[in-house]
Amino acid sequence: METRNITFSLPADLIRNAKIYAAGHDTTVNALVRELLTEALSRESRERAAAERLLALANRGPHSAVNPASIRREDLYERR
């Protein structure tokens, strides 16, 4: 995998806390950023795929062949 360098401008306290967190988890700030970006992009991709599946289902129409206008109220509610 080809890698490229990138520069971020972040608040000093965020960088300090990220370094402390990374050291406590035996990793680097670079690895943390890579992991967070990968997770965010993967989650967005899964959400987009789920939305597309939902729209495809909606476009196929109702799963019932019953015409809603043919249903009588009396058929829906049992009278005692």
SVG drawing of the C-alpha trace seen along z (x, -y; Angstrom):
<svg xmlns="http://www.w3.org/2000/svg" viewBox="-70 -24 75 34">
<polyline fill="none" stroke="black" stroke-width="0.4" points="0.0,0.0 1.4,-3.4 1.4,-5.9 1.6,-9.7 2.3,-12.2 -0.3,-14.7 -0.2,-17.6 -2.9,-18.4 -3.4,-21.5 -4.9,-20.5 -5.2,-22.0 -2.1,-21.4 -4.2,-19.8 -5.8,-17.4 -2.4,-16.3 -1.1,-15.9 -4.0,-13.8 -3.8,-11.7 -0.1,-11.0 -0.9,-10.0 -3.8,-7.8 -1.6,-6.2 1.2,-5.5 -1.2,-3.9 -2.5,-1.6 0.9,-0.8 0.3,-2.5 1.0,-5.8 -1.1,-8.8 -0.7,-8.0 -2.1,-4.5 -5.0,-6.0 -5.9,-8.5 -5.6,-5.7 -7.9,-3.4 -10.5,-6.1 -10.6,-7.2 -10.9,-3.6 -13.8,-3.0 -15.6,-6.2 -15.4,-5.5 -16.4,-1.9 -19.4,-2.8 -20.5,-5.4 -20.1,-2.9 -22.2,-0.3 -24.9,-3.0 -25.0,-4.0 -25.4,-0.3 -28.2,0.2 -30.0,-2.9 -29.7,-1.7 -31.1,1.7 -34.0,0.0 -34.8,-2.2 -34.7,0.9 -37.2,2.6 -39.4,-0.4 -39.2,-0.7 -40.4,2.9 -43.7,1.9 -45.9,3.5 -45.5,7.1 -49.2,7.6 -51.5,8.0 -54.5,6.8 -56.0,3.5 -56.2,1.4 -59.5,-0.1 -61.1,3.3 -60.5,3.7 -63.6,2.9 -63.3,1.4 -65.4,4.1 -62.8,6.6 -60.0,4.8 -61.7,4.4 -63.4,7.2 -66.7,6.1 -68.0,7.6"/>
</svg>
